[in-house]
């Protein structure tokens, strides 16, 4: 299943629309973040993992 939603990213005082896609498939629980080629990607991965932990969703 593919889910699609939109959010915004601020660039200075301007807001840019960002499309977020999520694909769910059977198998081992895991997630991947792709996009920005900088440190923000690895930091986002830790924020997602922390959010899942706060919601009591455990990943191996």
N, C-alpha and C positions, 0 to 999 in steps of 0.2 A: 504494500500500500504506500502511496506517496501523498504526503500532506504538504500544503503550500500556504505560507502566510507572508505578510509584509510588515516591515518595521521601518524605523528611520535611523540613520547615522548622522551625527552632527559633524560638519566640517566648517569650523569657525562658527559663524552665526547662521549659516545655511544648513538646511536639513536635506539629506538625500535619501530617497527611497531604497530600501534593501529588500530583496526577495530571499526568503528562507525556505529551503526545501528539506523535507525529512522523508527518508525511505525506510520502511520497516519490513524486515524479512525474517523468516525463521532461522534459528541457529543459536550460537552462543551469544549472550548479551555483550555488546560492545558498541562504541560509537567512534566516528571519525569526523574531524572538522577540517574542511578545506576552504581555500579562499586566500585571505591575506598572506603574503609571503614574508611575514616578519614575526617578531616576538609576540604579537597579539594573538596569534593562533595558538601557541602553546599555553599562554595565559588563559585563553578562553576555555581550553580543554580542562584546566584545573577548576575553573569556575563552574563548568557543567558538572564535573564529578562532585564538587562540593554541594551543588544544588540537588543532585540525585541523592546524596547521602542525607541531606536535610529532610528529604521527602521519604526517607527510609527505604530507598530503592538501592539494593546492593548489586554491584557488578563484580565479577571475578577478577 
